[in-house]
Amino acid sequence: MQYRHLGRAGIRVSELSFGSWVTFSNQADANLAADMMSAAYEAGVNFFDNAEVYASGKSEEVMGAALKQLGWRRSSYLVSTKFYWGLHDGVNERNTLNRKRLLEGINGSLKRLQLEYVDLIFCHRPDPTTPVEETLWAMHNIIETGKAFYWGTSEWAASEIVQVIELAERHHLHRPVTEQPQYNMFSRGRFSGDYVRFYKEYGYGATTWSPLASGLLTGKYKGGIPKDSRAMLKGYDWLQDRMTDKDRLAKVEALEPLASGLGCTLAQLSIAWCLKNPFVSTVITGASRVEQVHENMKAMDVAPKLTPEILAQIDEIFGVKNTEEEDD
Ligand SMILES: NC(=O)c1ccc[n+]([C@@H]2O[C@H](COP(=O)([O-])OP(=O)(O)OC[C@H]3O[C@@H](n4cnc5c(N)ncnc54)[C@H](OP(=O)(O)O)[C@@H]3O)[C@@H](O)[C@H]2O)c1
């Protein structure tokens, strides 16, 4: 496993990490979560991603119980959580990054995770109704109390991130160190245009999500929706159109000869592709069973085999003319 700096921050994250969205509590109890986390940790993963909203807080409870079972040295791994959507419908409790919500939110997360601190906290989405100064001060104060060490943004516009970094620098407050954008062969927008400029200029990190587009890039949806897949889960039927879209499925199928030529699976090819982006600090993988973790972790051996020619062929399949040109 290689470790990459989280942007300009001193901390280093394993290039592959492991997250709990959808899976923990819905598909995995604490025992299975511990087994999957253990498989990831043994492969070198040091970063485990979570969010307050995942399974309405239960994902944090499952991860907390799993961590307790695993008993790892606390300094050997990083845990994150995120705030925005909240857990209750109260006027100040939903879709907000107000100071009260954030300061109360961290206490709830720590309790559910059974941890004294998390390493990273994210503002899960921007909140245009709260002054960014208020959110910045709240994140700064959480860090100053030792309840978290670093903070980041998720799916914020480049201009919003630049604004908060500049404010933080002007007032000597803890600045955010990383973005958490979606990134896979289908969703590349957050690494083009303005984003590239500020990853470069501001040394911002990127902990990227859904490398397999929720499983579509594994090829397992080509014969229809498998019964035991994410798209069949209660509450995730919104994924079904995406997973059965003919155009998308054709692109996945076109990747098959590339994967077999490299002697790897489609999942490994797709995760390795994310690793080739130099602005990516870590690719957050997800899994519903231990075998998937084992398979996905081998993507790190596939990444060095992705030559510029293979990357160009992938761009062609996805209708991207020239990534270099697009990025500059
Ligand atoms: N910041 C944000 O807004 C945000 C949003 C989403 C996710 N995230 C983070 O990113 C993490 C990863 O996202 P994700 O779970 O969507 O990642 P993903 O890699 O796109 O999808 C993971 C899912 O694909 C299936 N899968 C994985 N490996 C497989 C394999 N080798 N063979 C067959 N199926 C396989 C599994 O689902 P089934 O087996 O159930 O089909 C698994 O749960 C999340 O856990 C979370 O931490 C963040």
The ligand as a MOL file (V3000), in Angstrom:
LIG
                    3D

  0  0  0     0  0            999 V3000
M  V30 BEGIN CTAB
M  V30 COUNTS 48 52 0 0 0
M  V30 BEGIN ATOM
M  V30 1 N -19.0920 12.4630 0.5880 0
M  V30 2 C -20.1150 11.9040 0.0120 0
M  V30 3 O -21.0940 12.5800 -0.3310 0
M  V30 4 C -20.1110 10.4240 -0.2320 0
M  V30 5 C -21.1360 9.8400 -1.0150 0
M  V30 6 C -21.0980 8.4690 -1.2250 0
M  V30 7 C -20.0690 7.7020 -0.6940 0
M  V30 8 N -19.0980 8.2880 0.0760 0 CHG=1
M  V30 9 C -18.0050 7.4870 0.6830 0
M  V30 10 O -17.3880 6.6840 -0.2980 0
M  V30 11 C -17.4390 5.3150 0.0950 0
M  V30 12 C -17.4800 4.4290 -1.1080 0
M  V30 13 O -18.6410 4.7150 -1.8800 0
M  V30 14 P -19.4680 3.5310 -2.5200 0
M  V30 15 O -19.8170 2.5280 -1.4760 0
M  V30 16 O -20.5460 4.1280 -3.3280 0 CHG=-1
M  V30 17 O -18.3250 2.8680 -3.4640 0
M  V30 18 P -18.4530 2.0050 -4.7780 0
M  V30 19 O -17.1450 1.3110 -4.9140 0
M  V30 20 O -18.8830 2.8320 -5.9310 0
M  V30 21 O -19.6220 0.9440 -4.4820 0
M  V30 22 C -19.4450 -0.0180 -3.4950 0
M  V30 23 C -20.4930 -1.1210 -3.6800 0
M  V30 24 O -20.2700 -1.8120 -4.9090 0
M  V30 25 C -20.4010 -3.2160 -4.7140 0
M  V30 26 N -19.0590 -3.7930 -4.8650 0
M  V30 27 C -17.8840 -3.3440 -4.3560 0
M  V30 28 N -16.8660 -4.1260 -4.7310 0
M  V30 29 C -17.3740 -5.0870 -5.4920 0
M  V30 30 C -16.8040 -6.1800 -6.1760 0
M  V30 31 N -15.4960 -6.3990 -6.1570 0
M  V30 32 N -17.6300 -6.9910 -6.8790 0
M  V30 33 C -18.9630 -6.7750 -6.9370 0
M  V30 34 N -19.5730 -5.7510 -6.3010 0
M  V30 35 C -18.7820 -4.9010 -5.5890 0
M  V30 36 C -20.9220 -3.3930 -3.3000 0
M  V30 37 O -22.3550 -3.3030 -3.3000 0
M  V30 38 P -23.3360 -4.5730 -3.3550 0
M  V30 39 O -22.5290 -5.8020 -3.1020 0
M  V30 40 O -24.3520 -4.3320 -2.3060 0
M  V30 41 O -23.9430 -4.5320 -4.7160 0
M  V30 42 C -20.3570 -2.1790 -2.6070 0
M  V30 43 O -21.0290 -1.8360 -1.4250 0
M  V30 44 C -18.6800 5.2490 0.9980 0
M  V30 45 O -18.6690 4.1500 1.8590 0
M  V30 46 C -18.5500 6.5480 1.7560 0
M  V30 47 O -17.6090 6.4150 2.7840 0
M  V30 48 C -19.1160 9.6310 0.3040 0
M  V30 END ATOM
M  V30 BEGIN BOND
M  V30 1 1 1 2
M  V30 2 2 2 3
M  V30 3 1 2 4
M  V30 4 1 4 5
M  V30 5 2 4 48
M  V30 6 2 5 6
M  V30 7 1 6 7
M  V30 8 2 7 8
M  V30 9 1 8 9
M  V30 10 1 8 48
M  V30 11 1 9 10
M  V30 12 1 9 46
M  V30 13 1 10 11
M  V30 14 1 11 12
M  V30 15 1 11 44
M  V30 16 1 12 13
M  V30 17 1 13 14
M  V30 18 2 14 15
M  V30 19 1 14 16
M  V30 20 1 14 17
M  V30 21 1 17 18
M  V30 22 2 18 19
M  V30 23 1 18 20
M  V30 24 1 18 21
M  V30 25 1 21 22
M  V30 26 1 22 23
M  V30 27 1 23 24
M  V30 28 1 23 42
M  V30 29 1 24 25
M  V30 30 1 25 26
M  V30 31 1 25 36
M  V30 32 1 26 27
M  V30 33 1 26 35
M  V30 34 2 27 28
M  V30 35 1 28 29
M  V30 36 1 29 30
M  V30 37 2 29 35
M  V30 38 1 30 31
M  V30 39 2 30 32
M  V30 40 1 32 33
M  V30 41 2 33 34
M  V30 42 1 34 35
M  V30 43 1 36 37
M  V30 44 1 36 42
M  V30 45 1 37 38
M  V30 46 2 38 39
M  V30 47 1 38 40
M  V30 48 1 38 41
M  V30 49 1 42 43
M  V30 50 1 44 45
M  V30 51 1 44 46
M  V30 52 1 46 47
M  V30 END BOND
M  V30 END CTAB
M  END
